[in-house]
Amino acid sequence: MLSHRDNYSLGFAALAAGTLGTYNTGAINYSRDARGFTKAATTNASTFTTSGAGFVGNLGNNQQSVFFVCLNDAGTFSTIQSAIEIALSGVGYVSKSVEWPNPSDRAVVGAIHISCSGAQTFTVGTTVPGTANTAVFYNVVGDYGKPIVI
């Protein structure tokens, strides 16, 4: 069964790690309020949201979080961060499902799951995803399907 979404990705975002706390994307087609938009491919141009709405916090040792990558009408990237949870390597770890958000003002085009072990940290906007942490990139088209299990 498909999830109802007003705003969604129409194509594969090709999310990948950039440098200095950025991420790269391929060209993306997406829908916002039944209007189609296209965002050209980016290299090191997309940054994580580091304050305000959508930002929960940096990740310390044995912590993990999911950063949902979004685009608005102007083609500006932002992220929505899930709650910070204990990572698989941490004492007290419990598997959790993280639901895809459905924001009214932007389309979710993918997600980046960052997990830090006992000696790792992730500073949003500074640390490269997948360097001194584990990064899993999720690309979505249309229906988001299952929650992300962390």
Secondary structure as UniProt FT lines:
FT   STRAND          7..9
FT   STRAND          16..17
FT   TURN            20..21
FT   STRAND          22..25
FT   STRAND          28..32
FT   TURN            33..34
FT   STRAND          35..39
FT   STRAND          42..47
FT   TURN            53..54
FT   TURN            61..62
FT   STRAND          63..71
FT   TURN            73..74
FT   STRAND          77..81
FT   STRAND          85..86
FT   TURN            88..89
FT   TURN            91..92
FT   STRAND          97..98
FT   STRAND          107..115
FT   TURN            118..119
FT   TURN            124..126
FT   TURN            129..130
FT   STRAND          134..139
FT   STRAND          148..149
//
